Amino acid sequence: PDYIYNGGISKVQDTDTTYSWRMLGYDAQHTGYYPHPLYPPLELKWEYGVGNPDYRMVSPSAGNGMLYTRCGEGHEINWVSAINIETGEEVWSRELTSNVWTTVLSPGDSLLFVGTSIGGLDTTKHTFYCFNPLTGEIKWSKFLFTCGNQPVVDEERIYIASTQGILYTLDFSGENIWTDTILTPPPALANAPALLRDKVYIGGENSALLSLDAYTGETLWVYETSSWIEDTPVIFDSLIAFSSNGTILVLNANNESLIWERTEPYTSMFTFSVKGANLLFNRSYWAVQDSVLNNILHRFEGYSGNLIWVDTFYTRYTGAWRYLISENDLIWTCDDWVFGFRMEDGSMIFKSDSLVPGTIGPVIYTSVFSPILYRNYLIGSHRTKLFLYEGRTTPPDTLNTNLLRTIPNPFFSTVQIIGKTDVDILSIYDLMGRKVRNIEGAAGSYGYMYFIWDGRDERGEFCPNGVYIMKVEGLKGKTIYLKRR
């Protein structure tokens, strides 16, 4: 049934809750792998413009048809809000004691946990909250210092690393199970715990990766490095990947033995995502002569460290930080634009219109905790902007070929397209969603329309070889792949 609160409407999620984005990287291992497909082209559905909240510093979550994050324009950053994913309208919001940093959902999406800053260094004000995610009712709250790191939840517990270097473990009623002082060095905001069965992993004191017993907090092993752990560890199978001072390290998560390591120069930021044995890694550096930030995306074979491909692209003044992999082997990231890449070869297949207001100069602001995926939506942030793009969950070549036929396909010079429609305009798009050309058709017998494309764009220039999308509005907006060789 629909649930109405504060004038907003939200539908209780009654389907597969694997669609929910509960925490950083989707799961407790922070893999960044979303087990559902998302296909381009993506179209902007709603956005909040430049306002008070700095969305790039917030780790959001999504479930119950809602996005849980800081509020939109008109609120200060100590408000938490539930936003209807489909409409972008606020369902409920609540003012808390200080700045909102992170939101996390429990399994089943029945509890919402929210972490905040210390309110003016006042230790009497609470910094960690448990909400009813449908209504915004606070169920309990505690003081845990500044909860700027992204918590991890399993079926029974929640693990929270404060920026003061303390790792807390609570049950879902708010009772403390154990606490450990880990003294995480800076940059503390980028380092959250990761969970694998009965063990917790996190960067800690003396530039080391720590393995702790998830039930007692006992230290199981310590792997010392030359510098701090730069980003949240990623776990796949029984291996754990992390970076330190420009070096990628992959360890056996059970006994800390080193599997492989390699050093990547010119690095200013790190992130990992993994699907199976496909380990993605990003590094960035300034191209001073162009005043842009180049991003270098790598795909490694995770068990051996062998490089499969590397792709360089630029994001103007900012760097793409977080990478996600959808079930259909596409890689998604955002910052100045939303990008989509193929897992197979790293080629870019989608790039959105610019998200930069235009008046902001060359200052590095990264979308540290976004994008996230939810059903057929990509939700991202850029500085003070929050936005949602709608994609597809099925490939665009599902059209009944009895309604639209291409002869030949693939084609070399020209292709004849026949459709049973009274609409005389056919549109050609590339895989980035950009319109290449409109083609006017000629009516034939028995209700068929005939189109001919010579492989040229609107300027009369030949399009490069590749895959293109045809769209005829009269055929219910469906599309079909067309390949030029």
C-alpha positions as CSV (number, residue, x, y, z in Angstrom):
1,P,0.0,0.0,0.0
2,D,1.0,3.6,-0.4
3,Y,2.3,5.3,2.7
4,I,1.6,9.0,3.0
5,Y,3.6,11.3,5.3
6,N,4.2,15.0,5.4
7,G,2.4,15.5,2.1
8,G,4.8,13.1,0.3
9,I,3.9,9.7,-1.0
10,S,6.1,6.6,-1.0
11,K,5.3,3.0,-1.9
12,V,6.5,0.3,0.5
13,Q,9.0,-1.9,-1.4
14,D,7.3,-5.3,-1.8
15,T,9.6,-6.8,-4.4
16,D,13.2,-8.0,-4.6
17,T,15.2,-6.0,-2.1
18,T,18.5,-6.7,-3.8
19,Y,17.7,-3.6,-5.8
20,S,18.3,-1.5,-2.7
21,W,21.6,0.4,-2.4
22,R,22.2,0.1,1.4
23,M,25.8,1.2,1.9
24,L,29.1,2.3,0.3
25,G,29.8,0.1,-2.7
26,Y,26.4,-1.6,-2.5
27,D,27.5,-4.5,-0.2
28,A,29.6,-5.0,3.0
29,Q,32.6,-6.0,0.8
30,H,32.4,-2.6,-1.0
31,T,32.7,-4.3,-4.4
32,G,30.8,-1.6,-6.3
33,Y,29.1,-4.4,-8.2
34,Y,25.3,-3.9,-8.7
35,P,23.6,-7.2,-9.6
36,H,21.1,-5.7,-12.0
37,P,21.6,-4.2,-15.5
38,L,21.6,-0.6,-16.6
39,Y,21.7,0.3,-20.3
40,P,22.3,3.7,-22.0
41,P,21.2,6.1,-23.2
42,L,20.6,7.7,-19.8
43,E,18.2,10.7,-19.6
44,L,18.2,13.3,-16.8
45,K,15.0,12.9,-14.8
46,W,15.4,15.4,-12.0
47,E,18.0,17.4,-10.1
48,Y,18.6,19.9,-7.3
49,G,20.6,22.9,-8.4
50,V,23.4,24.6,-6.6
51,G,22.2,24.9,-3.0
52,N,23.4,24.6,0.6
53,P,24.1,20.9,0.9
54,D,27.5,19.7,-0.3
55,Y,26.3,16.4,-1.7
56,R,29.7,15.2,-2.8
57,M,30.6,14.5,0.9
58,V,27.5,12.5,1.7
59,S,27.3,8.7,1.4
60,P,23.6,8.1,0.4
61,S,21.5,5.0,0.4
62,A,18.3,4.0,-1.6
63,G,15.5,1.6,-0.8
64,N,11.7,1.6,-0.3
65,G,11.5,3.7,-3.5
66,M,13.3,6.5,-1.7
67,L,16.8,8.2,-1.6
68,Y,18.1,8.9,1.8
69,T,20.5,11.9,1.9
70,R,20.9,15.5,3.0
71,C,18.0,17.8,2.1
72,G,17.7,19.8,-1.0
73,E,17.8,23.5,-1.6
74,G,16.5,25.7,1.3
75,H,17.8,23.5,4.1
76,E,21.1,23.6,6.0
77,I,23.3,20.4,5.9
78,N,22.1,19.2,9.3
79,W,18.9,17.9,7.7
80,V,18.3,14.3,6.6
81,S,15.7,13.7,3.9
82,A,13.8,10.9,2.2
83,I,13.3,11.7,-1.5
84,N,10.8,9.9,-3.8
85,I,13.1,8.4,-6.4
86,E,10.7,8.7,-9.3
87,T,9.5,12.2,-8.7
88,G,12.4,13.9,-6.8
89,E,9.9,15.2,-4.3
90,E,10.6,15.1,-0.5
91,V,8.7,12.5,1.4
92,W,9.9,13.4,4.9
93,S,12.8,15.4,6.4
94,R,14.2,15.9,9.9
95,E,16.6,18.4,11.4
96,L,19.4,16.8,13.4
97,T,22.0,18.3,15.8
98,S,24.8,18.7,13.2
99,N,26.0,18.0,9.7
100,V,24.7,14.8,8.0
101,W,27.5,12.6,6.6
102,T,26.2,9.2,5.9
103,T,23.0,7.1,5.6
104,V,22.8,3.2,5.7
105,L,19.9,0.8,5.4
106,S,19.6,-2.5,7.3
107,P,18.8,-5.8,5.5
108,G,15.1,-5.7,4.4
109,D,15.3,-1.8,4.4
110,S,13.4,-1.7,7.7
111,L,15.9,0.5,9.6
112,L,17.7,3.7,8.5
113,F,21.0,4.6,10.2
114,V,22.3,8.2,9.9
115,G,25.7,9.5,11.0
116,T,26.5,13.2,11.7
117,S,29.3,15.5,13.0
118,I,29.8,16.5,16.6
119,G,27.5,19.5,17.1
120,G,30.0,22.3,17.9
121,L,32.2,19.8,19.8
122,D,29.4,19.2,22.2
123,T,29.6,15.6,23.5
124,T,26.1,15.8,24.9
125,K,24.5,15.9,21.5
126,H,24.0,12.6,19.7
127,T,25.8,11.9,16.4
128,F,24.3,8.5,15.3
129,Y,20.6,7.9,14.7
130,C,18.3,5.0,13.9
131,F,15.1,5.9,11.9
132,N,12.0,4.4,10.7
133,P,12.8,4.9,7.0
134,L,9.2,5.2,5.9
135,T,8.1,8.0,8.4
136,G,11.3,9.6,9.6
137,E,10.6,8.7,13.2
138,I,13.7,8.5,15.4
139,K,13.8,5.1,17.1
140,W,17.1,5.7,19.1
141,S,20.3,7.8,19.0
142,K,23.7,7.8,20.5
143,F,26.9,9.9,20.8
144,L,29.7,8.2,18.8
145,F,31.8,11.3,18.0
146,T,31.8,12.3,14.3
147,C,30.4,9.5,12.2
148,G,31.9,10.6,8.9
149,N,32.9,7.2,7.7
150,Q,30.4,4.9,6.0
151,P,29.1,2.2,8.3
152,V,28.7,-1.5,7.3
153,V,25.7,-3.6,8.3
154,D,25.2,-7.4,8.3
155,E,22.2,-9.4,9.5
156,E,22.6,-8.5,13.1
157,R,25.1,-5.7,13.7
158,I,26.3,-2.3,12.4
159,Y,30.0,-1.3,12.4
160,I,30.8,2.5,12.6
161,A,34.3,4.0,12.3
162,S,34.3,7.5,13.8
163,T,36.8,10.1,12.4
164,Q,38.3,10.2,15.9
165,G,39.8,6.7,15.3
166,I,37.2,4.5,17.2
167,L,35.4,1.5,15.7
168,Y,32.0,0.9,17.3
169,T,29.9,-2.3,16.9
170,L,26.2,-2.0,17.8
171,D,23.2,-4.3,17.5
172,F,20.1,-3.0,15.9
173,S,18.6,-1.8,19.2
174,G,21.6,0.5,19.7
175,E,23.3,-1.6,22.4
176,N,27.2,-1.6,22.2
177,I,28.7,-5.0,21.5
178,W,32.4,-3.9,21.4
179,T,34.6,-0.9,20.8
180,D,38.1,-0.7,19.5
181,T,40.5,2.2,19.1
182,I,42.0,2.0,15.6
183,L,43.4,5.5,15.3
184,T,42.9,5.8,11.6
185,P,45.3,8.4,10.2
186,P,44.1,11.0,7.6
187,P,42.3,11.0,5.2
188,A,39.9,9.4,7.6
189,L,36.8,10.2,5.6
190,A,37.9,7.9,2.8
191,N,38.4,4.8,5.0
192,A,35.5,2.8,6.1
193,P,35.3,-0.8,7.4
194,A,34.8,-3.8,5.1
195,L,33.2,-7.0,6.3
196,L,33.8,-10.6,5.2
197,R,31.9,-13.2,7.1
198,D,33.3,-13.1,10.7
199,K,36.1,-10.5,10.1
200,V,36.2,-6.7,9.8
201,Y,39.0,-5.0,7.8
202,I,40.0,-1.3,8.2
203,G,43.0,1.0,7.9
204,G,44.4,1.7,11.3
205,E,47.3,2.9,13.4
206,N,50.9,2.9,12.1
207,S,49.8,2.9,8.4
208,A,48.5,-0.6,8.6
209,L,45.5,-2.7,7.4
210,L,43.8,-4.3,10.4
211,S,41.9,-7.6,10.5
212,L,39.5,-7.8,13.5
213,D,37.2,-10.5,14.8
214,A,33.7,-9.3,14.0
215,Y,32.2,-10.7,17.2
216,T,34.8,-9.6,19.8
217,G,36.9,-6.9,18.2
218,E,40.1,-8.9,18.8
219,T,43.0,-8.1,16.4
220,L,43.7,-11.1,14.2
221,W,46.5,-9.6,12.1
222,V,48.2,-6.3,11.1
223,Y,49.7,-5.6,7.7
224,E,52.0,-2.6,7.9
225,T,52.4,-0.3,4.8
226,S,54.6,2.7,3.9
227,S,51.8,5.2,4.3
228,W,48.1,5.4,5.3
229,I,45.4,3.2,3.6
230,E,44.1,5.6,1.0
231,D,40.6,4.2,0.4
232,T,38.2,1.7,1.7
233,P,39.3,-1.9,1.1
234,V,37.5,-4.0,-1.5
235,I,37.0,-7.8,-0.9
236,F,36.4,-10.4,-3.6
237,D,36.4,-14.2,-2.9
238,S,38.9,-14.4,0.0
239,L,41.2,-11.6,-1.3
240,I,41.3,-8.0,-0.2
241,A,42.5,-5.1,-2.4
242,F,43.6,-1.7,-1.1
243,S,46.1,1.1,-1.9
244,S,48.9,2.8,0.0
245,N,51.2,5.6,-1.2
246,G,50.7,4.8,-4.9
247,T,50.9,1.0,-4.5
248,I,48.1,-1.5,-5.1
249,L,48.2,-4.4,-2.7
250,V,46.1,-7.6,-2.8
251,L,46.3,-9.9,0.2
252,N,44.8,-13.2,1.3
253,A,42.1,-11.9,3.6
254,N,42.4,-14.9,6.0
255,N,46.1,-14.9,6.7
256,E,47.5,-11.5,5.4
257,S,49.9,-13.2,2.9
258,L,50.7,-10.9,-0.1
259,I,49.3,-12.2,-3.4
260,W,50.6,-9.3,-5.6
261,E,51.4,-5.6,-5.6
262,R,52.2,-3.0,-8.2
263,T,53.0,0.7,-8.1
264,E,51.1,3.3,-10.2
265,P,52.8,6.8,-10.5
266,Y,51.2,10.2,-10.6
267,T,48.4,9.2,-8.3
268,S,46.3,11.7,-6.5
269,M,43.2,9.6,-5.8
270,F,42.2,5.9,-5.6
271,T,39.1,3.8,-5.9
272,F,38.4,0.1,-6.5
273,S,35.4,-1.9,-7.9
274,V,35.4,-5.6,-8.6
275,K,33.2,-8.1,-10.4
276,G,34.4,-11.7,-10.2
277,A,38.1,-11.5,-10.9
278,N,37.8,-8.1,-12.7
279,L,39.4,-5.5,-10.5
280,L,39.0,-1.9,-11.5
281,F,41.4,0.8,-10.3
282,N,41.5,4.5,-11.0
283,R,44.3,7.1,-10.6
284,S,44.3,10.8,-11.6
285,Y,46.8,13.5,-12.4
286,W,46.8,17.1,-13.6
287,A,47.6,17.9,-17.2
288,V,49.0,21.3,-16.4
289,Q,49.2,22.5,-20.0
290,D,45.5,21.9,-20.5
291,S,44.4,22.6,-16.9
292,V,42.4,19.4,-16.8
293,L,42.4,16.4,-14.6
294,N,43.1,13.1,-16.4
295,N,41.7,9.9,-15.0
296,I,43.3,6.6,-15.8
297,L,41.1,3.6,-15.5
298,H,42.7,0.2,-15.2
299,R,41.2,-3.3,-15.4
300,F,43.4,-6.0,-13.8
301,E,42.9,-9.7,-13.5
302,G,42.3,-9.8,-9.7
303,Y,44.1,-13.0,-8.9
304,S,47.3,-12.3,-10.7
305,G,47.5,-8.5,-11.1
306,N,47.9,-8.8,-14.9
307,L,46.8,-5.6,-16.7
308,I,44.0,-6.3,-19.2
309,W,43.5,-2.7,-20.4
310,V,44.0,0.9,-19.5
311,D,41.9,3.9,-20.6
312,T,42.6,7.6,-20.1
313,F,39.8,10.3,-20.1
314,Y,39.5,13.7,-18.6
315,T,36.9,15.3,-16.3
316,R,37.7,18.9,-16.7
317,Y,38.6,20.3,-13.3
318,T,37.5,17.5,-11.1
319,G,38.3,13.8,-10.8
320,A,35.9,10.8,-11.1
321,W,36.3,8.9,-7.8
322,R,33.8,6.1,-7.4
323,Y,33.2,3.5,-10.1
324,L,30.3,1.0,-10.2
325,I,29.8,-2.1,-12.4
326,S,26.3,-3.1,-13.4
327,E,25.2,-6.6,-14.1
328,N,25.5,-6.1,-17.9
329,D,29.3,-5.4,-17.6
330,L,29.1,-1.6,-18.0
331,I,31.2,0.7,-15.7
332,W,29.6,3.9,-14.4
333,T,31.1,7.0,-12.8
334,C,30.2,10.7,-12.5
335,D,31.6,14.1,-11.8
336,D,31.7,16.8,-14.4
337,W,29.7,14.4,-16.6
338,V,28.2,10.9,-16.2
339,F,30.4,8.3,-18.0
340,G,29.7,4.8,-19.1
341,F,32.4,2.3,-20.2
342,R,32.5,-1.2,-21.5
343,M,34.1,-3.8,-19.2
344,E,35.4,-5.7,-22.2
345,D,37.8,-3.0,-23.5
346,G,37.3,0.2,-21.5
347,S,35.8,2.1,-24.4
348,M,33.4,4.9,-23.5
349,I,29.8,4.3,-24.7
350,F,28.0,7.1,-22.8
351,K,28.7,10.7,-21.7
352,S,26.0,13.0,-20.3
353,D,25.7,16.7,-20.8
354,S,27.9,18.8,-18.5
355,L,26.9,18.9,-14.8
356,V,29.2,21.9,-14.1
357,P,27.4,25.3,-13.5
358,G,30.1,27.0,-15.6
359,T,31.1,29.7,-13.2
360,I,33.2,27.4,-10.9
361,G,36.9,27.6,-11.6
362,P,39.5,24.8,-11.6
363,V,39.2,23.5,-8.0
364,I,39.3,19.7,-7.3
365,Y,35.9,18.7,-5.9
366,T,35.2,15.0,-6.3
367,S,32.0,13.1,-6.0
368,V,33.5,10.9,-3.3
369,F,30.5,8.7,-2.6
370,S,28.5,8.7,-5.8
371,P,27.1,7.5,-8.1
372,I,24.8,4.9,-6.7
373,L,22.4,2.7,-8.7
374,Y,18.8,1.8,-7.9
375,R,16.7,-0.2,-10.3
376,N,17.0,1.6,-13.6
377,Y,18.3,4.9,-12.1
378,L,21.8,6.3,-11.7
379,I,21.9,8.8,-8.8
380,G,24.9,11.1,-8.5
381,S,26.2,14.3,-7.0
382,H,28.5,17.0,-8.1
383,R,29.7,19.6,-5.6
384,T,26.3,21.0,-4.4
385,K,24.2,19.4,-7.1
386,L,22.2,16.2,-6.7
387,F,20.8,14.5,-9.8
388,L,19.1,11.4,-11.1
389,Y,19.4,9.8,-14.6
390,E,17.0,7.2,-15.9
391,G,18.3,4.3,-18.0
392,R,17.0,1.0,-19.3
393,T,17.0,-2.5,-17.7
394,T,16.8,-4.2,-21.1
395,P,19.1,-3.7,-24.2
396,P,17.7,-1.4,-26.9
397,D,17.5,-4.1,-29.5
398,T,14.3,-5.8,-28.3
399,L,12.1,-4.4,-31.1
400,N,10.0,-7.0,-33.0
401,T,11.9,-7.1,-36.4
402,N,8.5,-7.6,-38.1
403,L,7.8,-4.0,-37.3
404,L,11.3,-2.6,-38.3
405,R,13.7,-4.4,-40.6
406,T,17.2,-3.4,-41.9
407,I,18.7,-4.6,-45.1
408,P,21.6,-5.3,-44.8
409,N,22.7,-5.2,-41.2
410,P,25.7,-4.8,-40.7
411,F,26.1,-2.5,-43.7
412,F,28.9,-0.8,-45.5
413,S,27.7,2.2,-47.5
414,T,23.9,2.4,-47.2
415,V,21.2,0.6,-45.4
416,Q,17.4,0.4,-46.1
417,I,15.1,0.5,-43.1
418,I,11.5,-0.6,-43.5
419,G,8.9,0.0,-40.8
420,K,5.2,-0.5,-40.5
421,T,4.3,3.0,-39.4
422,D,2.8,6.2,-40.6
423,V,5.5,8.3,-39.0
424,D,7.9,9.6,-41.6
425,I,10.9,10.5,-39.4
426,L,13.5,8.0,-38.1
427,S,16.2,9.1,-35.7
428,I,19.7,7.7,-35.5
429,Y,21.6,7.9,-32.2
430,D,25.1,6.8,-31.1
431,L,25.6,4.7,-28.0
432,M,26.3,7.9,-26.0
433,G,22.7,8.9,-26.6
434,R,23.6,11.7,-28.9
435,K,21.4,12.2,-32.0
436,V,23.3,11.7,-35.2
437,R,20.7,12.4,-37.8
438,N,17.0,12.5,-38.6
439,I,16.0,10.6,-41.8
440,E,12.8,11.4,-43.7
441,G,10.9,8.3,-45.0
442,A,8.9,7.6,-48.1
443,A,5.5,6.0,-47.8
444,G,5.1,2.6,-49.5
445,S,2.2,0.1,-49.9
446,Y,0.3,-1.7,-47.1
447,G,1.2,0.9,-44.4
448,Y,5.0,0.5,-44.7
449,M,7.5,3.4,-44.5
450,Y,10.9,3.2,-46.2
451,F,14.0,5.0,-45.0
452,I,17.6,5.0,-46.4
453,W,20.6,6.0,-44.4
454,D,24.0,6.6,-46.1
455,G,26.0,6.4,-42.9
456,R,26.4,10.2,-42.7
457,D,25.6,12.6,-39.9
458,E,23.7,15.9,-40.1
459,R,26.8,17.7,-41.4
460,G,27.2,15.2,-44.2
461,E,30.3,13.5,-42.7
462,F,30.6,9.8,-42.5
463,C,30.0,8.3,-39.1
464,P,32.7,6.0,-37.7
465,N,32.2,2.3,-37.8
466,G,30.3,1.0,-34.8
467,V,26.9,0.4,-33.4
468,Y,24.0,2.9,-33.7
469,I,20.4,3.0,-32.4
470,M,17.4,3.7,-34.5
471,K,14.2,5.1,-33.0
472,V,10.8,5.6,-34.6
473,E,8.2,7.3,-32.3
474,G,5.3,5.7,-34.2
475,L,6.6,2.3,-33.1
476,K,6.1,3.0,-29.4
477,G,9.5,4.5,-29.0
478,K,11.3,1.2,-29.2
479,T,14.8,0.9,-30.6
480,I,17.0,-1.5,-32.5
481,Y,20.8,-1.8,-32.9
482,L,22.2,-0.9,-36.3
483,K,25.9,-1.7,-37.1
484,R,28.0,0.1,-39.6
485,R,31.2,-1.7,-40.7
